[in-house]
Amino acid sequence: QKEVEQNSGPLSVPEGAIASLNCTYSDRGSQSFFWYRQYSGKSPELIMFIYSNGDKEDGRFTAQLNKASQYVSLLIRDSQPSDSATYLCAVNFGNEKLTFGTGTRLTIIP
Amino acid sequence: DTEVTQTPKHLVMGMTNKKSLKCEQHMGHRAMYWYKQKAKKPPELMFVYSYEKLSINESVPSRFSPECPNSSLLNLHLHALQPEDSALYLCASRPGQWNEKLFFGSGTQLSVL
């Protein structure tokens, strides 16, 4: 069974601080990794994607991938109240199926 | 057009009703997906159509019947649903390669009475 695991939280971070979200996956052969943000009652919105080891930055967001340790993380700098949402980690395990983790609920405290 | 459009946004149906969910994209994407999401749970894959052919069926009960009339349109036909089928139904599309990102529609919130 190929799995994606996340700490469900809630994770509380002060406004302006860095939020760090982590995700581990079970298959060393996985090739593509995604972070989606989901507000309550809304659909998932793609935040970041990463295919290679290392860091990828886009504005306030940085995705980090370590295939040897089988983890992917998302850093949110200068956290804003609007960043409060559930963050879903998703992994392609070598086919068309995109498998989601259970999500981490993030709350930014003003 | 950079959107995946789902209709209706909300649907209430009885257990004896037949209804359909509709999904459209005009981005030229080659694969389309149906996911089901219960409250406070992650999306669960139901079906994948790739180049208009059903490529993945995650052992979904036959009361859910997918249809892909063309590369831009995906339907989910519903019949004799149960109250536990109440959920947010999400459609997504993928540009081409199997490992590319998915773009989600806004979803249909379904309630089965």
Contacts between the chains, C-beta under 8 A, distances in Angstrom:
chain1	res1	chain2	res2	distance
A	31	B	99	5.4
A	32	B	99	4.0
A	32	B	100	7.5
A	32	B	101	8.0
A	34	B	101	5.9
A	34	B	102	7.7
A	36	B	104	7.9
A	41	B	88	8.0
A	41	B	109	7.8
A	42	B	106	7.2
A	42	B	107	7.6
A	43	B	88	7.6
A	43	B	90	5.6
A	43	B	104	4.4
A	43	B	105	6.3
A	43	B	106	5.2
A	43	B	107	4.6
A	44	B	43	6.8
A	44	B	90	7.4
A	44	B	104	5.1
A	45	B	104	7.3
A	46	B	101	5.5
A	46	B	102	7.5
A	46	B	103	7.0
A	46	B	104	8.0
A	49	B	101	5.0
A	51	B	99	7.5
A	88	B	42	6.0
A	88	B	43	7.7
A	92	B	98	6.9
A	92	B	99	4.8
A	95	B	56	7.8
A	95	B	98	6.1
A	96	B	31	6.5
A	96	B	48	5.0
A	96	B	50	6.2
A	96	B	55	6.0
A	96	B	56	6.0
A	96	B	94	7.6
A	96	B	98	4.7
A	97	B	45	5.6
A	97	B	48	7.1
A	97	B	56	6.1
A	97	B	58	8.0
A	98	B	33	7.8
A	98	B	45	7.2
A	98	B	102	5.8
A	99	B	45	7.6
A	100	B	42	3.8
A	100	B	43	5.4
A	101	B	42	6.3
A	102	B	41	7.3
A	102	B	42	5.4
A	103	B	42	5.7
